[in-house]
């Protein structure tokens, strides 16, 4: 598993929220997320990096422009 798998999951969550689609946690999603616990415990900044990448990709998909 690498960071891109968790980024993909986060992108799905963000896009579902934006579209008003319920993203209910299914049993297989919970099991998948449980597999990330060790990685997240080993690298405390992994979730922050993944969330930042996911937000950037979601903004790109939705054609959002940010002024920096």
C-alpha positions in Angstrom: 0.0 0.0 0.0 1.2 3.5 -0.7 0.0 7.0 -0.1 -2.0 7.1 -3.4 -4.5 4.5 -2.1 -5.4 6.6 0.8 -5.5 9.7 -1.4 -7.9 8.0 -3.7 -10.2 7.1 -0.8 -10.1 10.7 0.4 -10.9 12.0 -3.1 -13.9 9.8 -3.2 -15.1 11.1 0.2 -14.6 14.7 -0.9 -16.4 14.3 -4.2 -19.3 12.4 -2.6 -19.7 15.2 -0.1 -19.6 17.8 -2.8 -22.2 16.0 -4.9 -24.4 15.3 -1.9 -24.0 11.5 -2.3 -24.1 9.5 0.9 -20.7 7.8 1.4 -21.9 5.3 4.1 -19.1 3.2 5.5 -19.4 -0.3 4.3 -17.9 -3.3 6.1 -15.2 -3.7 3.4 -14.3 0.0 3.6 -13.9 -0.3 7.3 -11.7 -3.4 6.9 -9.7 -1.5 4.3 -9.3 1.5 6.5 -8.2 -0.8 9.4 -5.3 -1.9 7.2 -4.0 1.7 7.2 -3.8 2.0 11.0 -0.3 0.6 11.2 1.0 2.9 8.5 -0.7 5.9 10.1 0.8 5.0 13.5 4.2 4.7 11.9 4.0 8.0 9.9 2.0 10.6 11.8 2.1 13.0 8.8 0.8 10.5 6.3 -2.8 11.5 6.8 -2.1 15.2 6.4 -0.1 14.7 3.2 -2.8 12.4 1.8 -5.6 14.9 2.7 -3.7 17.7 1.0 -3.2 15.7 -2.2 -6.8 14.6 -2.2 -8.0 18.2 -1.7 -5.8 19.4 -4.6 -7.1 16.6 -6.9 -10.7 17.3 -5.9 -10.3 21.0 -6.6 -8.7 20.1 -10.0 -11.6 17.8 -10.9 -14.2 20.4 -9.9 -12.2 23.2 -11.7 -11.7 25.2 -8.6 -9.0 27.9 -8.7 -7.2 28.9 -5.5 -5.2 32.0 -5.3 -1.9 31.5 -3.6 
